Amino acid sequence: YYHIYSRGVEKRKIFLTAKDNDRFMALLYIMNQDISFRMDNFLQAHKNNLTEIFKEKRARTLVSILGYCLMPNHFHLILYEHTEGGISKFMGKLLTAYSMYFNTKYERSGPLFTHPFRSEYIDNESQYMYIFSYVHLNPISIIEKNWKEDGVKNKKEAEKFLKNYKYSSYLDFLGNNRPESVILDLSLVPKYIKNMRMDFNTQEEIFRENNKIG
């Protein structure tokens, strides 16, 4: 199990519109297979209906995605690697495909992400609990920049924001039924994570208790 994260070069924003976030989430699903896939051909055949991608059958997956969160200038993934080199291959496909989309759309050239992506091995229960809470609470930074250091000042507003933030797997852990849910492989999520209450207050408490290891 690994915590993977990467950010835009020079801390630049990598998701400028809702469509950018949607595109990256679609790529999280469809690039997770051991054969090549042409997104442009698919969209042309499906009249640019991006949500149809989540119905597409895939070949053998390279990793299992257990959790994720997209932020304006970076992203977090929680991955399980099935075969040696699977994460590197998946990340190469994912970041290349999104960079090509982004550079074409915004008429830019050159690297979009810092290289290489960062990777942290997860090997104990405290780390698992911390990482899942940390990743799912991350979007609070959009409305309260210093919440990690100072605590969440408006908990009701933060909880409401998280429940409406669609670019995270938090909604899937809350049991929301949506097309993007197929991105995740919940069968490999540790049982104590599945059984853990996913409400905001519990997640914040877990984050506080285990923050020393983050």
N, C-alpha and C positions, 0 to 999 in steps of 0.2 A: 504494500500500500504506500502511495506517495502523495504528497502535497506538491502540486505543480503551480507555478505562477510566473507571469511575465508581464512587462509593461511596455508602453510605447517608447520609442527612442526619445531621449531628451524629455522624458515624462510627458510627451504629447498625448492628446486625447486620441484614442483609437476607435471609439464609438461616438459618432457625432449626431446620429439620428436613430430613431427607433428601428428603421430598416437595417441599419448597420448591426445593431444588437441581434435582430431577427436572423440576419444572414450568418452571423457567427454561431448562433445556436443551431441553425440548420446544419452548418459544417461540423459542429460537435458530433452530431448524429451520423451524417452520411460519410464523413471522412474516416470514421472508425470502422474500417474494414481493410482487408489485405489485398484488395484490388483497386485499380484506379477508378475515378468517377468524374464525369464532366458535368459540373453544375449548370453551366450555360446551356448545354444540350437539353438537360432535364427541364429547365425553366421554359425554354422555347417550346418544348412538347406539352407543357402544362400551363401555358399562357401566363407565365410569371407568378403562378400561385405557389408561394414558397412553403406553405403549410403542408402541401402534398408530399413534401420530402419525407415527412415523418411516417408516411405509409409505405415508403419504399423498402423493399427487402434488401438486406445487406449480405455480403459474404462473411467469412469468419472475422470476428472483431479482433482488433489489436489490443484493446484494453477494455476494462469495465469502468465506466464513469459513475462514481458514487455520489458526487456532489460537485457543484460549481457555482460561481458568481461572476458576473461581468460588471466591471466598474468603468467609469468614463475613460481612464487611462491605463487600466490593467485588468487582469482577470485571475481567478483562482480555480483550480481543478483538484478534485480528490480522485485519484486513479488507482486501479489495481492492474498490474502488468501480468498478462497471461504467458507471454513468452519473452525471453531475453531480447531486448532491443525494441519491444513493442511500443513503449512510451515514446522513444526517440522517433520511430517511424510515424506514429500517429501525430506527434507534435509537428514533425516536418511537413506532413500533408496538410494539417490544420492551418498552420501559420502561413505556409506558402499560398494556399487557396485564399485565405482572407486578405493577405497582403496584396495579391493580384487584384482582387475585387476592390479593395480600398484605393489602391494607387490608380486604377483605371477610373473609378468614380470621381475621385478628387484631383485627377490630373497631376499626380506627383510621381516621383521615382525614388528608388533607394529603399533601404531597410525600413520597416515599420516598427518592428519589435527589437528590444535589446537582445543581444545574443551572448551566451546561450540562455535558454529559459532556465529558471531556477527550480531545483528539485530537492525535497526533503523527505527522507524515509520515515515512515510512521511505524513504530514498533511496540507501543504499549497503550494501555487503555486510557491513561490520562491524555496522551497525545491525540488519540482518536476523538475523545470528547471535546478537547480544546479546538482541534482543527475544524470539526463539523460546526461547532458554535461560532468560531471565528469567521469562517467562510460565509455562513448564513447571516451573521450580524453585520458583515462588512458594509452593506449599502447604507447603514445609518450615517456613515461618513459624508454622504451626499447632503444630509440635512443638519448634521451636527459634526463638524469637522474633528473636534477633539474629544469625542466620546470615549475613546479607548483610554485616554489619560485622565480625563476629568469625570467620567461616568456619564450616563445618559440623563440629560436634564428633563426632557419631556418624554416619559416612557410611553404614554398613550399615543402620542404623535409618532414615535418611533415604531411602535408595534403596528399601527395603521399603515405606515409607509412600507414596512416589510411585507405586509400582506397584500400590498398592491404593486410590489416590485416584481415584475414578471421575468427579469433576467437573472434568476437565481433558482436553485433547486429547493429552496425553502418551501415554496408553494407545494412541491411534490411531496415533501415530507409531512406537510400539513394534511395531505390527502386530497388535494385538488386534482380533479380529472381534466387534463388538458393534453393536446396533441404532443407537446414537448416532453411529456413524461417518459416517452420511449428513449430519451437520451440516457436515462439512468438504468443501471443494473442493480436494483435493490437487493437481489439475492445474495450479493457479496458484502452488503453492509452488515457489520457485526450486530449480533442480536441486541446487545445492550444499547447500541445506538438506535436501533429500530424501536426499542421499548422505552427509550428516553422521551420524556415529555418535550414536545417541540414548541411549546408556547414561549413567548418572548422572555418572560421573567426567568424561566428555568435556563434558557440559553444564555442569558446575560450572567446569571449566577455561575454557570459552568465556566464561562469565559473568565470571570473574575478569579475563580478558584484556581484555574490552571494557567493563567496568563504568564506566570513566571517561567513556563517552559516554552513560550512562544517566541 
